[in-house]
Amino acid sequence: MEFAYVHENVAAIRLSIEAACAKAGRDPADVRVIAVTKTAPPDIVPALAAAGVRDAAENRWQAAREKLEHQASALLTWHFIGTLQTNKVKYIAPRFDWIHSVDRLELAVALAQAAERAGRTLNVLMQVNVAQESQKHGFAPEICLEAARAIAGMPSLALRGLMTMAPQVDDPELARPVFRALRELRDDVRARLSLAAFDELSMGMSQDYPIAIEEGATMVRIGRRLVNP
Ligand SMILES: *Cc1c(COP(=O)(O)O)cnc(C)c1O
């Protein structure tokens, strides 16, 4: 079978998630594995579903499109995780259930309008530029509270939590303060705005997901480690 290795990758990832959860006193059922399929061909989609994966993510509309056309795509919940131009929102809103990359209010407004037109509610996460890297997108931490207040009031959007991309570092341990800061920011915003269901932390990728889980990640976005042989 062409994608037999996907089963092995999923099994190995589940084991490492259990280990990270044991270390942190967490329940592995509270961590959602999101397969980032951007580098894989469309035929990975049924293989993922067969391996028990329930969530998949793409970061560009062009590449996402082919995968969403695959019959098996209906077996997965789809997450959009890339930089999003407002003129692409009309394609994304009807087909994705979660948007992790809401990095400006203008985008939230466009998503709310498109979701309303499509007659659905979109789950959204605010992307936060925790490390304040100039090349990265995302809200600065100090404006998150006000931005969350605005987004939480938009119809057709369900504001569910925060997302971040940790800096690329050789030692994943160095990403830990970034993950911890995102968790603290979520806790702070949730308490101050009394938001219901503002629980998600989308953080951690192939290189550093065990550390992210120790710091509270509820969604890990795993590409290479899952979809590569
Ligand atoms: C590609 C990508 C990932 C997955 O990265 P890997 O290192 O391959 O696990 C996660 N999040 C975002 C936003 C990405 O673009």
The ligand as an SDF file (V2000), in Angstrom:
LIG
                    3D

 15 15  0  0  0  0  0  0  0  0999 V2000
    3.8110   23.7010    7.4310 C   0  0  0  0  0  0  0  0  0  0  0  0
    3.1750   24.1580    8.6540 C   0  0  0  0  0  0  0  0  0  0  0  0
    3.1360   23.3370    9.7990 C   0  0  0  0  0  0  0  0  0  0  0  0
    3.7560   21.9550    9.8600 C   0  0  0  0  0  0  0  0  0  0  0  0
    5.1590   22.0360    9.8350 O   0  0  0  0  0  0  0  0  0  0  0  0
    6.0670   20.7270    9.9950 P   0  0  0  0  0  0  0  0  0  0  0  0
    7.3550   21.2790   10.4760 O   0  0  0  0  0  0  0  0  0  0  0  0
    6.1530   20.0960    8.6460 O   0  0  0  0  0  0  0  0  0  0  0  0
    5.4220   19.8450   10.9990 O   0  0  0  0  0  0  0  0  0  0  0  0
    2.4760   23.8270   10.9190 C   0  0  0  0  0  0  0  0  0  0  0  0
    1.9050   25.0480   10.9300 N   0  0  0  0  0  0  0  0  0  0  0  0
    1.9370   25.8610    9.8580 C   0  0  0  0  0  0  0  0  0  0  0  0
    1.2750   27.1890    9.9540 C   0  0  0  0  0  0  0  0  0  0  0  0
    2.5760   25.4460    8.6970 C   0  0  0  0  0  0  0  0  0  0  0  0
    2.6000   26.2640    7.6310 O   0  0  0  0  0  0  0  0  0  0  0  0
  1  2  1  0
  2  3  1  0
  2 14  2  0
  3  4  1  0
  3 10  2  0
  4  5  1  0
  5  6  1  0
  6  7  2  0
  6  8  1  0
  6  9  1  0
 10 11  1  0
 11 12  2  0
 12 13  1  0
 12 14  1  0
 14 15  1  0
M  END
$$$$
